[in-house]
Amino acid sequence: MHHLQASLFAAGGPALGDLAAARRTHLGRGAWIDVLPGWLAGADDLFEELAGGVPWREERRQMYDNVVAVPRLLSYYGAGEPLPHPVLAEARDLLTTHYAAELGEPFVTAGLCYYRDGRDSVAWHGDRIGRGDAQDTMIAIVSLGEPRPLLLRPRGGGPTAVRRPLGHGDLIVMGGSCQRTWDHAVPKTRADVGGRISVQFRPRGVN
């Protein structure tokens, strides 16, 4: 179900780096992203463990007159639920501490998406269900497995303004007004790419 071209820098037991090394890019209109390549060392081993051990589910959603399969597998861990690996709980706690002054509350949930190959994707959207529609917030994403590009563009359309290939333990944090004023997507690709798992940490009431 999953094949992965291992990175030489992502093998071994999982371990987290220093968040102070993240580099911020201001997108305008109060939105920003922080990016830290390879924040989670040993990410390829963790990918294999999660791909085979997480209770993945396939969702179906109404699309106009049809019910279609969501093109990725999903798993969700709510506030207080144990995460599928201790390093993910450590990552959540480190992110909470690092961004405490700006976020003002903890990251409490973890949503996992499994992109099995290039046919899996997520369309343009912002995480605006809940408080993210009206308030500044943050979403921190750790990417495991093969890199896939995360695209960002201003809400309402227009050309892609940011393209970041994320995988092998890379971290991106979308903050400020990013969910309200920008959209993001992971497009399909015809390239022969292996699986990727994104782990999305969110505060309460943001989806």
C-alpha positions as CSV (number, residue, x, y, z in Angstrom):
1,M,0.0,0.0,0.0
2,H,2.9,2.3,0.7
3,H,6.4,2.6,-0.7
4,L,8.9,5.2,0.4
5,Q,12.2,6.5,-1.0
6,A,14.0,6.9,2.4
7,S,15.9,10.0,3.1
8,L,19.5,9.5,4.5
9,F,18.7,12.3,7.0
10,A,15.4,10.9,8.2
11,A,16.4,7.3,9.2
12,G,16.7,6.1,12.8
13,G,14.6,6.8,15.9
14,P,12.4,9.9,15.8
15,A,13.8,13.0,17.5
16,L,12.8,16.6,17.4
17,G,15.0,19.6,16.6
18,D,15.1,23.2,17.8
19,L,12.1,25.3,16.9
20,A,14.1,28.4,17.2
21,A,15.6,27.5,13.8
22,A,12.2,28.0,12.0
23,R,12.2,30.7,9.4
24,R,9.2,33.0,9.1
25,T,7.7,34.4,5.8
26,H,5.2,37.1,6.0
27,L,2.5,36.6,3.4
28,G,0.6,39.9,3.9
29,R,-2.8,40.8,5.3
30,G,-1.6,39.5,8.7
31,A,-0.8,36.0,7.5
32,W,2.6,34.2,8.0
33,I,4.2,30.8,7.7
34,D,7.1,29.3,9.6
35,V,9.1,26.6,7.9
36,L,11.6,24.2,9.5
37,P,13.0,21.5,7.2
38,G,13.8,18.2,8.9
39,W,12.4,19.2,12.3
40,L,11.6,15.5,13.1
41,A,14.6,13.3,12.5
42,G,13.8,9.6,12.0
43,A,10.6,10.6,10.2
44,D,10.8,7.8,7.6
45,D,10.7,5.1,10.3
46,L,7.8,6.9,11.9
47,F,6.0,7.1,8.6
48,E,6.2,3.3,8.2
49,E,4.9,2.8,11.7
50,L,2.0,5.1,11.3
51,A,1.1,3.9,7.8
52,G,0.8,0.4,9.1
53,G,-0.6,1.0,12.6
54,V,-3.0,3.9,12.6
55,P,-6.7,3.1,12.2
56,W,-7.2,4.9,8.9
57,R,-10.6,5.5,7.5
58,E,-11.9,6.4,4.1
59,E,-14.5,9.1,4.0
60,R,-17.2,9.8,1.4
61,R,-18.6,13.2,0.8
62,Q,-21.4,14.7,-1.2
63,M,-20.1,16.5,-4.3
64,Y,-23.0,18.1,-6.2
65,D,-25.2,15.2,-7.2
66,N,-22.7,12.4,-6.4
67,V,-21.2,10.9,-3.3
68,V,-17.4,10.5,-3.9
69,A,-14.5,9.1,-1.9
70,V,-12.2,11.6,-0.2
71,P,-8.9,11.2,-2.0
72,R,-6.8,10.5,1.1
73,L,-7.1,8.4,4.3
74,L,-7.9,10.1,7.6
75,S,-7.5,9.6,11.3
76,Y,-8.4,12.1,14.1
77,Y,-7.3,12.4,17.7
78,G,-9.3,14.7,19.8
79,A,-8.3,16.6,23.0
80,G,-7.2,14.2,25.7
81,E,-6.9,11.2,23.3
82,P,-3.5,9.4,23.3
83,L,-1.6,10.0,20.1
84,P,-0.3,7.0,18.1
85,H,3.3,7.7,18.9
86,P,5.0,9.4,21.9
87,V,7.1,11.7,19.6
88,L,3.8,13.2,18.3
89,A,2.8,14.1,21.9
90,E,6.2,15.6,22.4
91,A,5.9,17.6,19.2
92,R,2.5,19.0,20.2
93,D,3.9,20.1,23.6
94,L,7.0,21.7,22.2
95,L,4.9,23.6,19.6
96,T,2.5,24.7,22.4
97,T,5.5,26.1,24.5
98,H,7.3,27.7,21.5
99,Y,4.2,29.6,20.3
100,A,2.6,30.3,23.6
101,A,3.2,34.1,23.4
102,E,1.5,34.3,20.0
103,L,-1.1,31.6,20.2
104,G,-2.1,32.0,23.8
105,E,-3.5,28.5,24.1
106,P,-2.3,24.9,23.6
107,F,-2.5,22.7,20.5
108,V,-4.9,20.0,21.6
109,T,-6.0,18.0,18.5
110,A,-4.2,16.0,15.9
111,G,-5.6,15.2,12.4
112,L,-3.7,12.8,10.3
113,C,-4.0,12.6,6.5
114,Y,-2.4,9.7,4.5
115,Y,-1.7,10.6,0.9
116,R,-1.1,7.1,-0.5
117,D,0.3,8.2,-3.9
118,G,0.1,11.0,-6.4
119,R,-3.6,10.4,-7.0
120,D,-4.4,11.5,-3.4
121,S,-4.8,15.2,-2.8
122,V,-6.6,18.0,-1.0
123,A,-8.3,20.8,-2.8
124,W,-7.9,24.5,-2.1
125,H,-9.3,25.4,1.3
126,G,-8.8,27.2,4.5
127,D,-9.4,25.7,7.9
128,R,-12.3,28.0,8.6
129,I,-14.8,25.6,10.3
130,G,-15.0,27.0,13.8
131,R,-13.0,29.8,15.2
132,G,-10.6,30.0,12.3
133,D,-13.3,31.7,10.2
134,A,-13.3,34.8,12.4
135,Q,-10.1,34.7,14.5
136,D,-6.4,34.5,14.0
137,T,-5.2,31.0,14.9
138,M,-2.4,28.5,14.1
139,I,-2.1,25.1,12.5
140,A,1.2,23.2,12.7
141,I,1.8,20.5,10.2
142,V,4.6,17.8,10.4
143,S,5.1,15.9,7.1
144,L,6.3,12.4,7.0
145,G,7.3,10.3,4.0
146,E,7.7,11.5,0.4
147,P,7.7,15.2,-0.1
148,R,4.5,16.7,-1.7
149,P,4.2,20.4,-2.5
150,L,1.9,22.5,-0.3
151,L,0.6,25.4,-2.2
152,L,-0.8,28.7,-0.8
153,R,-2.6,31.5,-2.6
154,P,-4.8,34.4,-1.5
155,R,-8.4,33.5,-0.6
156,G,-10.7,33.9,-3.5
157,G,-8.3,32.7,-6.1
158,G,-5.3,34.0,-8.1
159,P,-1.9,32.5,-8.8
160,T,-0.1,30.3,-6.4
161,A,2.1,32.6,-4.3
162,V,3.9,29.9,-2.2
163,R,5.0,26.4,-3.0
164,R,6.8,24.3,-0.4
165,P,7.7,20.7,-0.9
166,L,7.1,19.0,2.5
167,G,8.2,15.6,3.7
168,H,10.8,13.6,5.6
169,G,10.0,15.4,8.9
170,D,9.5,19.0,7.6
171,L,7.4,21.4,9.7
172,I,5.2,24.2,8.5
173,V,3.2,26.5,10.8
174,M,0.5,28.7,9.3
175,G,-0.4,31.5,11.6
176,G,-2.0,34.9,12.0
177,S,-4.8,35.4,9.6
178,C,-3.6,32.6,7.3
179,Q,-6.7,30.5,7.5
180,R,-9.0,33.4,6.9
181,T,-7.1,35.2,4.2
182,W,-5.3,32.4,2.4
183,D,-6.1,29.0,1.0
184,H,-3.8,26.0,0.7
185,A,-3.8,22.7,-1.2
186,V,-1.9,19.6,-2.0
187,P,-2.5,18.9,-5.7
188,K,-2.6,15.6,-7.5
189,T,0.5,14.6,-9.5
190,R,1.3,12.1,-12.2
191,A,4.8,11.7,-10.8
192,D,5.6,8.3,-9.3
193,V,5.7,9.4,-5.6
194,G,5.4,7.3,-2.5
195,G,3.2,7.9,0.5
196,R,3.1,11.0,2.7
197,I,1.4,11.5,6.0
198,S,0.7,15.0,7.3
199,V,0.1,15.4,11.0
200,Q,-1.9,18.6,11.7
201,F,-1.9,20.1,15.3
202,R,-4.7,22.5,16.0
203,P,-6.0,24.4,19.1
204,R,-9.5,24.0,20.4
205,G,-12.4,24.7,18.1
206,V,-10.3,25.0,14.8
207,N,-11.0,22.6,11.9
